[in-house]
């Protein structure tokens, strides 16, 4: 899903004439007399001619290069969409030579998403910078963590003291398995994230981060981290509608208190540097610097255009329904009618 989103961001940054990018758009297929799903469509401001959709991108993330059969199928799908005047396929694994020849015959543009290793002056001269993107834009990410913690659970409707194990199942109010949290351990993992997402911008977390430098490395393979400090955080979870079946009682969990130590740690996950480029000419379409978050469906991206020095900064936060289905996601140019 994030690959499609990344392509959408690249399309948005590619040209000033692009005003809107939609993921999971529907385009009418005259031959089949029905609408077809297209991964990415692009709306362009054509001045006096108005605004129209002219680009469609099929985005594929496969283990191996796309072969001629795959390209043939995608070309046939896009060809019957008369509203689309520019057709392209984007692959994160490349294309076979036969697939390239087939695409050329069908006037289908092929793009690849590859690790961004070529010097900036070769593909992005407008930036007026020399060296690789990683050399020019090094990234460091700090995470607020609970390295040591205990949980205290409060349930107003519990008949008395109770004990819940990490492996115990959680339920909805109808006594069905909870859709989001299968076990108590799943709920705890979510609450640790939820807690640090609330606390990282508050005091004393910000003062600790700005006062104590975090080393790049520590001996013995320890995660680079700053000093830890004691903290307690109570979270209201009544709206999560989480229920527990304990012996003969069935009741809702209302609050959980986390008690332990907070600490800033340097993330060990490498920032990803990608370039979307023409598969034949290797001309850059757009480049992106991607920092993935711990949560699924979330990332921060810096997107570069080879035509401009402007850099787009995007915080991607996909809802649960979009994690498995691309539909009705619209990316609009800042300053427009977003």
C-alpha positions as CSV (number, residue, x, y, z in Angstrom):
1,X,0.0,0.0,0.0
2,X,2.8,2.5,0.9
3,X,4.4,1.8,-2.5
4,X,1.2,3.1,-4.2
5,X,1.2,6.1,-1.9
6,X,4.8,6.8,-2.6
7,X,4.1,6.8,-6.4
8,X,1.2,9.2,-5.8
9,X,3.5,11.6,-3.9
10,X,6.0,11.4,-6.7
11,X,3.3,12.3,-9.2
12,X,2.2,15.2,-7.1
13,X,5.7,16.6,-6.9
14,X,6.6,15.9,-10.6
15,X,5.0,19.0,-12.1
16,X,3.3,22.3,-11.0
17,X,0.5,21.5,-13.4
18,X,-0.5,18.5,-11.4
19,X,-3.3,19.6,-9.0
20,X,-4.6,16.3,-7.6
21,X,-3.6,12.6,-7.4
22,X,-6.0,9.9,-6.5
23,X,-5.2,6.4,-5.3
24,X,-7.6,3.6,-6.1
25,X,-9.5,5.7,-8.7
26,X,-12.2,4.3,-11.0
27,X,-11.8,5.0,-14.8
28,X,-14.5,4.0,-17.3
29,X,-13.6,1.1,-19.6
30,X,-15.7,1.5,-22.8
31,X,-14.8,-2.0,-24.1
32,X,-16.0,-3.7,-20.9
33,X,-18.7,-1.1,-20.3
34,X,-17.7,-0.8,-16.7
35,X,-15.4,1.1,-14.4
36,X,-11.9,-0.3,-13.7
37,X,-9.7,0.1,-10.7
38,X,-6.5,2.1,-11.4
39,X,-3.8,2.4,-8.7
40,X,-2.9,6.0,-9.4
41,X,-4.6,8.7,-11.6
42,X,-3.4,12.2,-12.0
43,X,-5.5,15.4,-12.6
44,X,-3.8,18.2,-14.5
45,X,-4.6,21.9,-14.7
46,X,-4.6,22.6,-18.5
47,X,-5.3,26.3,-18.2
48,X,-8.2,27.4,-20.5
49,X,-8.9,23.8,-21.4
50,X,-9.8,23.1,-17.8
51,X,-8.8,20.3,-15.6
52,X,-8.7,16.7,-16.7
53,X,-7.3,13.3,-15.8
54,X,-4.6,12.2,-18.2
55,X,-2.3,9.8,-16.4
56,X,-2.9,6.4,-15.1
57,X,-0.2,4.4,-13.2
58,X,-0.4,0.7,-12.4
59,X,1.9,0.0,-9.5
60,X,3.4,-3.4,-9.0
61,X,5.6,-4.8,-6.2
62,X,6.8,-8.2,-7.2
63,X,9.7,-10.4,-6.2
64,X,11.0,-10.5,-9.7
65,X,11.0,-8.3,-12.8
66,X,7.6,-7.9,-14.5
67,X,7.5,-10.2,-17.5
68,X,5.9,-9.7,-21.0
69,X,2.6,-11.4,-19.9
70,X,2.1,-9.0,-17.0
71,X,2.8,-5.9,-19.1
72,X,0.5,-7.3,-21.9
73,X,-2.3,-7.6,-19.4
74,X,-1.8,-4.1,-17.9
75,X,-1.5,-2.6,-21.4
76,X,-4.8,-4.1,-22.4
77,X,-6.5,-2.8,-19.3
78,X,-5.2,0.7,-19.7
79,X,-5.8,0.9,-23.5
80,X,-9.6,0.7,-23.2
81,X,-9.8,3.6,-20.9
82,X,-10.3,6.4,-23.3
83,X,-10.3,9.1,-20.7
84,X,-6.7,8.4,-20.0
85,X,-4.2,9.9,-22.5
86,X,-0.9,8.9,-20.8
87,X,-0.5,5.3,-19.6
88,X,2.3,4.0,-17.4
89,X,3.3,1.0,-15.3
90,X,5.5,1.4,-12.2
91,X,7.5,-1.5,-10.8
92,X,9.7,-1.8,-7.8
93,X,11.4,-4.9,-9.3
94,X,12.1,-3.8,-12.8
95,X,11.1,-5.3,-16.2
96,X,12.4,-8.0,-18.5
97,X,13.7,-7.0,-21.9
98,X,10.7,-8.7,-23.6
99,X,8.4,-6.7,-21.3
100,X,10.2,-3.4,-22.3
101,X,9.7,-4.3,-26.0
102,X,6.0,-5.1,-25.5
103,X,5.5,-1.8,-23.6
104,X,7.1,0.2,-26.4
105,X,4.8,-1.4,-28.9
106,X,1.8,-0.4,-26.8
107,X,3.2,3.1,-26.2
108,X,3.2,2.3,-22.5
109,X,5.7,4.2,-20.3
110,X,7.6,2.1,-17.8
111,X,9.0,3.5,-14.6
112,X,11.0,1.8,-11.9
113,X,11.4,2.6,-8.2
114,X,15.0,1.9,-7.3
115,X,17.4,2.7,-4.4
116,X,18.5,6.3,-5.0
117,X,22.3,6.0,-5.4
118,X,23.2,8.2,-8.3
119,X,24.7,11.6,-7.5
120,X,22.2,14.4,-7.3
121,X,23.9,16.5,-10.0
122,X,23.2,13.7,-12.5
123,X,19.4,13.5,-12.1
124,X,18.4,16.5,-10.0
125,X,20.5,19.4,-11.2
126,X,17.9,21.9,-10.0
127,X,18.9,21.2,-6.4
128,X,22.4,22.5,-7.1
129,X,23.9,19.9,-4.8
130,X,26.7,17.4,-5.2
131,X,26.9,13.9,-3.8
132,X,24.4,11.2,-3.1
133,X,21.0,12.0,-1.5
134,X,22.1,10.2,1.7
135,X,25.2,12.3,1.9
136,X,23.3,15.5,1.4
137,X,20.2,14.6,3.5
138,X,21.4,12.4,6.4
139,X,18.5,11.5,8.6
140,X,18.4,10.7,12.4
141,X,15.3,9.6,14.2
142,X,14.8,9.5,18.0
143,X,12.0,7.4,19.6
144,X,10.5,7.8,23.0
145,X,10.3,4.4,24.6
146,X,9.2,2.6,27.8
147,X,12.3,0.3,28.3
148,X,11.0,-0.8,31.7
149,X,7.3,-0.8,32.6
150,X,4.4,-2.4,34.4
151,X,0.6,-2.2,33.8
152,X,-2.2,-1.6,36.3
153,X,-5.7,-2.3,34.9
154,X,-8.9,-0.7,36.2
155,X,-12.4,-2.0,35.4
156,X,-15.4,-0.3,37.0
157,X,-17.8,-3.2,36.4
158,X,-15.4,-5.9,37.7
159,X,-17.0,-7.8,40.7
160,X,-13.7,-7.8,42.5
161,X,-9.9,-8.2,42.1
162,X,-9.0,-10.0,38.9
163,X,-6.0,-11.2,37.0
164,X,-5.5,-11.2,33.2
165,X,-2.6,-12.8,31.5
166,X,-0.9,-11.5,28.3
167,X,-2.2,-14.5,26.4
168,X,-5.8,-14.2,27.5
169,X,-8.2,-13.4,24.7
170,X,-10.1,-10.1,24.6
171,X,-13.7,-9.6,23.5
172,X,-16.2,-7.1,22.2
173,X,-19.4,-6.2,24.1
174,X,-21.2,-9.1,22.2
175,X,-18.7,-11.6,23.5
176,X,-17.1,-12.0,20.1
177,X,-13.3,-11.9,19.6
178,X,-12.1,-8.3,19.6
179,X,-11.5,-7.2,16.0
180,X,-8.4,-5.1,16.8
181,X,-6.8,-6.7,19.9
182,X,-6.7,-10.4,19.9
183,X,-5.0,-10.8,23.3
184,X,-4.1,-8.6,26.2
185,X,-0.5,-8.4,24.9
186,X,-1.8,-6.9,21.6
187,X,-3.6,-4.2,23.7
188,X,-0.5,-3.5,25.8
189,X,1.6,-3.0,22.7
190,X,-0.9,-0.5,21.3
191,X,-1.0,1.4,24.6
192,X,2.8,1.7,24.8
193,X,2.7,3.3,21.3
194,X,-0.3,5.5,22.2
195,X,1.3,6.7,25.4
196,X,4.6,7.7,23.7
197,X,2.7,9.4,20.9
198,X,1.1,11.6,23.5
199,X,4.1,12.2,25.7
200,X,6.9,12.8,23.2
201,X,6.1,16.5,22.6
202,X,5.4,17.3,26.3
203,X,7.7,18.0,29.3
204,X,9.9,16.6,30.6
205,X,10.5,14.5,27.4
206,X,11.4,17.6,25.3
207,X,13.8,19.0,27.9
208,X,15.6,15.6,28.3
209,X,15.9,15.3,24.5
210,X,17.4,18.8,24.1
211,X,19.7,18.5,27.1
212,X,21.3,15.1,26.9
213,X,22.9,14.2,23.5
214,X,22.3,10.6,22.4
215,X,25.5,8.9,21.2
216,X,25.6,7.3,17.7
217,X,26.7,3.9,19.1
218,X,27.1,2.2,22.4
219,X,29.4,-0.8,23.3
220,X,28.0,-4.3,23.5
221,X,25.3,-3.8,20.9
222,X,23.2,-1.7,23.2
223,X,20.7,0.7,21.6
224,X,22.0,4.2,21.6
225,X,19.9,6.0,24.2
226,X,19.8,9.0,26.6
227,X,19.1,8.8,30.3
228,X,15.9,7.2,31.6
229,X,13.5,8.9,34.0
230,X,10.6,7.6,36.1
231,X,7.1,8.3,34.8
232,X,3.5,7.2,35.2
233,X,0.8,7.6,32.5
234,X,-2.9,6.7,32.8
235,X,-4.9,6.0,29.6
236,X,-8.6,5.9,29.3
237,X,-9.5,2.9,27.1
238,X,-13.3,2.8,27.6
239,X,-13.8,3.8,24.0
240,X,-11.8,0.8,22.7
241,X,-14.7,-1.4,24.0
242,X,-12.3,-4.1,25.2
243,X,-13.9,-6.8,27.4
244,X,-12.4,-9.6,29.5
245,X,-13.9,-13.0,30.5
246,X,-12.5,-13.7,34.0
247,X,-13.9,-16.9,35.6
248,X,-17.7,-16.3,35.7
249,X,-17.5,-12.5,35.2
250,X,-17.6,-10.5,31.9
251,X,-16.6,-6.9,32.1
252,X,-15.1,-4.0,30.2
253,X,-11.6,-2.6,30.8
254,X,-11.8,1.2,31.5
255,X,-8.3,2.5,32.3
256,X,-4.7,1.2,32.1
257,X,-1.8,2.9,34.0
258,X,1.7,2.5,32.7
259,X,4.4,2.8,35.4
260,X,8.1,2.6,34.7
261,X,10.9,4.4,33.0
262,X,10.9,6.6,29.8
263,X,13.9,7.0,27.6
264,X,14.9,8.5,24.3
265,X,16.5,6.0,21.9
266,X,18.1,6.5,18.5
267,X,16.3,4.5,15.9
268,X,18.4,1.7,14.3
269,X,16.1,1.5,11.2
270,X,17.7,3.0,8.1
271,X,16.0,5.7,6.2
272,X,15.0,4.6,2.7
273,X,16.1,6.6,-0.3
274,X,14.2,5.9,-3.5
275,X,14.1,7.4,-7.0
276,X,11.3,6.8,-9.5
277,X,12.9,6.9,-13.0
278,X,12.2,6.0,-16.6
279,X,13.0,2.4,-17.1
280,X,14.8,3.0,-20.5
281,X,16.4,6.5,-20.2
282,X,16.8,6.4,-16.4
283,X,15.6,10.0,-16.4
284,X,14.3,10.9,-12.9
285,X,10.6,11.3,-12.5
286,X,10.8,12.1,-8.8
287,X,12.8,11.1,-5.7
288,X,11.8,10.3,-2.2
289,X,13.3,10.0,1.2
290,X,11.2,7.7,3.4
291,X,11.2,7.1,7.1
292,X,8.8,4.4,8.1
293,X,7.1,4.6,11.5
294,X,6.5,1.7,13.9
295,X,2.8,1.7,13.1
296,X,1.7,-0.1,10.0
297,X,0.6,2.3,7.2
298,X,2.5,5.3,8.5
299,X,5.6,7.0,7.1
300,X,7.2,10.4,6.7
301,X,8.4,11.3,3.2
302,X,10.4,14.1,1.6
303,X,9.7,14.2,-2.1
304,X,11.9,15.8,-4.7
305,X,11.3,17.0,-8.3
306,X,14.0,17.1,-10.9
307,X,12.4,20.4,-12.1
308,X,12.5,22.4,-8.9
309,X,14.3,23.1,-5.7
310,X,11.1,22.8,-3.7
311,X,10.9,19.7,-1.4
312,X,7.5,18.3,-0.4
313,X,7.2,17.1,3.2
314,X,4.4,14.5,3.7
315,X,3.2,12.7,6.8
316,X,1.4,9.6,5.7
317,X,-1.2,8.2,8.2
318,X,-3.4,5.6,6.6
319,X,-6.6,4.6,8.3
320,X,-7.3,0.9,9.0
321,X,-9.7,0.6,6.0
322,X,-6.9,1.8,3.7
323,X,-4.3,-0.6,4.9
324,X,-5.8,-3.4,2.8
325,X,-7.8,-1.4,0.2
326,X,-6.8,1.6,-1.8
327,X,-9.9,3.7,-2.3
328,X,-10.8,7.4,-2.2
329,X,-7.4,8.6,-1.1
330,X,-6.8,12.1,-2.6
331,X,-3.4,13.9,-2.6
332,X,-3.7,17.6,-3.4
333,X,-1.1,20.3,-4.0
334,X,-0.6,22.5,-0.9
335,X,-2.3,25.9,-1.3
336,X,-5.0,24.3,-3.5
337,X,-8.4,23.2,-2.6
338,X,-7.2,20.5,-0.2
